[in-house]
Amino acid sequence: MNHQQSNQKYSFGFTLIELLLVIVISSGLTVAFLALYEWQHRVLALESARIEATRSGRIAMNHIIGELSQSTAVLTSGTFSIPGTTTITSGANAIAFSATAVDSSDNLLYGYLDQIGYKVTSKKLYYYVKTTSGSSTRTNNTYEAIIDNIDSLAFTYDSGTPSLSTQVTVSIASTATYGKSQSTTVTLSETVFLKQ
């Protein structure tokens, strides 16, 4: 009996094989969780970059569409005094158009047309304005960068000649980078019918 009691005394605990098995399983789970964390981090970086590219493109698109929807005609070219003298020729990558002037109460000032132009230079969207009425809410001879990260700006006209168009399709491509050297590009497109 004494011998039986001494065997019971040492029968509880873990064997070396059981301890090694627990260490291997926990190491495998740790590696799996780290891989999942790294994958999730990459997905988050990609989605954040897409959101930033979409935000930049949407800001540019809303600005252009807001002004272009007030347009009465696309101009062959527009000449703006700031900086220096800048001429914007309407075509595939730039546009100049006339839009009815608007006063501070958002009333249209019929008979007064402001010239507006857009083009992309060095990944920045530039907005040009030349007003014809001192009452217009648009600032005369305005030249400002609206947003950066714009890779391309394209205009498609329903007729072969921009100045004869009744509708314009605007396409904007915006890129954002993430990670060490990866990038994602978002392209937005919208069609505007001009006021006749």
C-alpha positions in Angstrom: 0.0 0.0 0.0 2.8 2.3 0.7 4.0 1.7 -2.8 0.6 2.6 -4.3 0.4 5.8 -2.3 3.8 6.9 -3.6 2.8 6.4 -7.3 -0.3 8.5 -6.7 1.9 11.2 -5.2 3.7 11.7 -8.6 0.9 11.0 -11.0 -0.3 14.6 -11.5 1.5 17.3 -13.7 2.5 17.6 -17.4 4.9 15.5 -19.3 7.6 17.0 -21.5 5.7 16.1 -24.7 2.6 17.8 -23.5 4.5 21.0 -22.7 6.2 21.0 -26.1 2.8 20.5 -27.8 1.4 23.5 -25.9 4.4 25.6 -26.9 4.1 24.6 -30.6 0.4 25.3 -30.7 0.7 28.7 -29.0 3.6 29.7 -31.3 1.6 28.8 -34.3 -1.4 30.9 -33.1 0.9 33.8 -32.4 2.4 33.7 -35.9 -1.1 33.4 -37.4 -2.3 36.4 -35.4 0.7 38.5 -36.4 0.2 37.6 -40.1 -3.5 38.6 -39.7 -2.5 41.9 -38.1 0.0 42.7 -40.9 -2.6 41.8 -43.6 -5.2 44.0 -41.8 -2.7 46.9 -41.6 -2.0 46.7 -45.4 -5.8 46.6 -46.2 -6.3 49.6 -43.9 -3.5 51.5 -45.6 -4.9 50.7 -49.0 -8.5 51.7 -48.1 -7.2 55.0 -46.5 -5.3 55.8 -49.7 -8.4 55.1 -51.8 -10.5 57.3 -49.5 -7.9 60.1 -49.9 -7.8 59.8 -53.7 -11.6 59.7 -53.9 -11.8 62.8 -51.6 -9.4 64.8 -53.7 -11.1 63.8 -56.9 -14.6 64.5 -55.5 -13.5 68.0 -54.3 -12.2 68.8 -57.8 -15.2 67.3 -59.5 -17.7 69.2 -57.3 -15.9 72.5 -57.9 -15.8 72.1 -61.7 -19.4 70.7 -62.0 -20.8 73.5 -59.7 -19.3 76.2 -62.0 -19.8 74.3 -65.3 -23.5 73.7 -64.6 -23.9 77.5 -64.6 -22.2 77.8 -67.9 -23.9 79.2 -71.0 -21.1 78.3 -73.4 -17.7 76.7 -73.7 -15.2 79.3 -75.0 -12.6 78.5 -77.6 -10.1 80.1 -75.1 -10.1 82.4 -72.1 -7.5 85.0 -71.1 -6.9 85.6 -67.5 -4.7 88.3 -66.0 -3.3 86.4 -63.0 -0.5 85.3 -62.8 0.8 87.5 -65.6 -1.4 86.7 -68.6 -2.6 83.1 -68.9 -4.6 81.8 -71.8 -6.6 78.6 -71.4 -7.6 76.9 -74.6 -10.6 74.6 -74.3 -9.6 71.1 -75.3 -9.0 67.6 -73.9 -7.1 68.7 -70.8 -8.4 72.3 -70.0 -11.5 74.3 -70.3 -12.6 77.9 -70.5 -16.3 78.8 -70.3 -18.7 81.7 -69.6 -21.1 81.5 -66.8 -23.8 83.9 -65.6 -22.5 86.1 -62.8 -24.1 85.5 -59.4 -24.6 88.2 -56.7 -24.1 87.7 -52.9 -27.8 86.5 -52.5 -27.2 83.8 -55.1 -29.3 85.7 -57.7 -28.2 85.4 -61.3 -27.0 88.6 -62.9 -28.4 88.2 -66.4 -26.5 90.1 -69.0 -23.2 89.6 -67.1 -21.0 86.6 -68.0 -17.9 85.7 -66.0 -15.1 83.8 -67.7 -13.9 80.7 -65.8 -11.1 78.3 -66.6 -9.7 75.0 -65.2 -6.5 73.2 -65.8 -4.1 70.9 -64.0 -0.4 71.8 -63.6 2.0 69.9 -61.4 -0.8 67.7 -60.0 -2.7 70.7 -58.8 -6.1 71.8 -60.1 -6.1 75.5 -60.9 -9.2 77.7 -61.1 -9.2 81.0 -63.0 -11.9 83.7 -63.0 -12.4 86.9 -64.9 -15.6 88.8 -63.9 -17.5 91.3 -65.9 -19.7 92.7 -63.1 -18.5 94.3 -59.9 -21.6 92.7 -58.2 -20.4 89.1 -59.0 -19.6 87.0 -56.0 -16.7 85.5 -57.9 -13.5 87.5 -57.3 -12.1 89.2 -60.4 -8.8 87.8 -61.7 -8.8 84.9 -59.3 -6.1 82.3 -59.7 -6.0 79.6 -57.1 -5.1 76.0 -56.6 -8.2 74.1 -55.5 -6.7 70.7 -54.6 -3.6 68.7 -55.3 -3.1 65.0 -56.0 -4.9 65.3 -59.4 -3.1 63.2 -62.0 -5.2 64.1 -65.0 -8.2 66.2 -66.0 -10.0 65.4 -69.2 -12.9 67.0 -71.0 -15.0 65.3 -73.7 -17.4 67.4 -75.7 -20.5 66.2 -77.5 -19.5 68.0 -80.6 -16.1 68.0 -82.4 -15.7 71.7 -81.5 -15.7 72.6 -77.7 -17.4 76.0 -78.4 -20.4 74.2 -80.1 -20.9 71.7 -77.3 -24.1 71.4 -75.3 -22.8 68.9 -72.9 -19.3 68.2 -71.4 -18.1 65.1 -69.7 -15.4 65.7 -67.0 -13.0 62.9 -66.0 -10.6 63.3 -63.1 -7.9 60.8 -62.0 -6.5 61.2 -58.6 -3.7 59.1 -57.0 -2.7 58.5 -53.4 0.3 56.6 -52.1 0.5 54.2 -49.2 3.1 51.9 -47.8 6.7 52.3 -49.0 6.0 52.8 -52.7 2.5 51.6 -53.5 -0.2 53.8 -54.9 -3.9 53.6 -55.9 -5.7 55.6 -58.5 -9.4 56.6 -58.5 -11.1 57.9 -61.7 -14.3 59.9 -61.5 -16.5 60.9 -64.5 -19.5 63.1 -64.7 -21.5 64.7 -67.6 -22.9 68.3 -67.5 -25.5 69.8 -69.8 -24.8 73.5 -70.5 -27.5 76.1 -70.1 -28.6 77.3 -73.5 
